[in-house]
Amino acid sequence: SKTLAAELMRGVGGVLINKDGKRFCNELGTRAYVTDKMLSHDPHYAENKVWDESRDIPTFSLVLSSSAAEDGKKHVDHYTHKGLLTRFEGVSALANWMDINEKQVRSTLQQ
């Protein structure tokens, strides 16, 4: 399934990162812009700008600080209830869950 979090989640300070722990777009961009940047992680889409439904959908993480999560509490609670958002205590726990190097995640989040 595919879900793009509400603009509010990005607007309160959410950072979108790819499976390598890197930021890849301006989260305050339009839904069309953010979706295009997400889908462009697929080589076929990046070249043709047409989605091939037989391909796997790339996955991403929306990272919120505790203060950003509090600012978007209503949406955070909604997405958590639906099982689309998971709370982690600290960057180390996030990197562990993503199975990537903690230094990469820290570097991305400090940008």
N, C-alpha and C positions, 0 to 999 in steps of 0.2 A: 504494500500500500504506500501511498505517497501523501505527505502532509507538509504544507508550508505554513509555519507558524504565523500568527497574525502579525501585522505590521507593528502593533504595539509591543510585542515581545522583542522585536529588533529595535524599535524606537527607544525603549528604556535602557538600551545598552547591550543587548544581546549581540554576541559575536558568532558568526557562522564560520566553522572550520571544517575542512575536508578530512578524509580518512588519514591523511598524512600529518594532520594537526596544523595545517596552514590556512590562514585567512585568504579568501579568494574574491571578495567583492565588497562593495560599500553596502552595508546592511540597510542603510536608509534609502536605498534605491527602490524603484517601483517593483511591484510583484513580478511584472514581466521581465525586468532586468535581472532580478535575483534568480528567478527560475531559469533564465537563459544561462546565467553564469554557472548554476548548479548542473544543468544538463550538459554544458560544454565540457564537463569532466569526462564525458564519453567521447572517444575519438570520432565515431561515426557522426554524432550530432554536431560536434565542433566543426567538422568539415562541411556538412550538408545542411545544417540547421533544420534537420528533420529527424524526429525521434523514431527509432526502429523498435517497435514494441516487443521484439524477441530478445532485446538486450536487457541486462540487469540494470535497475535504476541505481545510480550512485547514491551513497548515503553520506550524511553530514551531521554535524552536531551543532546545536545552538547553545552557546555557553553564556550563562548569566552570573554575574556576581551576586552575592547575597542581597546587596542593596537594590540591584536591578530586579531581582526576583521579588523583592518586597514591593517595589514600584508597580510591577505587573502582576501582583498577587492573584487577582481574579483569573487571569489567563494561565498563570502558572498552575493554580489549583485545577483548572479545567483540563489542561494538557497532562498533568500528573494523574488525575483521575482516569483519563482515557488510556493511560499507559504509554503516552508518547513523550513524557518528560521524566527524567530520573534525577534525584538530588544526589550530589556528591559533596563530600566535605574535603575541600582542598584540590589543588591541581594534580597532586600525586594520584589521588583516587580516580580523577578523570582520565589521566594518562593511562593508568592501569586498565580501566574499562575499555578505552579505545585501543589498547595494546600498542601504544607508541611511546617514544622517548619523552620523558617528562620535560627535559630541557627544550624540546621543540614546542611543546604546548606553552610552557612559560614564556618563551621568546615570542610566540604569536600573540599571547594575551598582553604582553607588555608593549606592543606596537601602538 
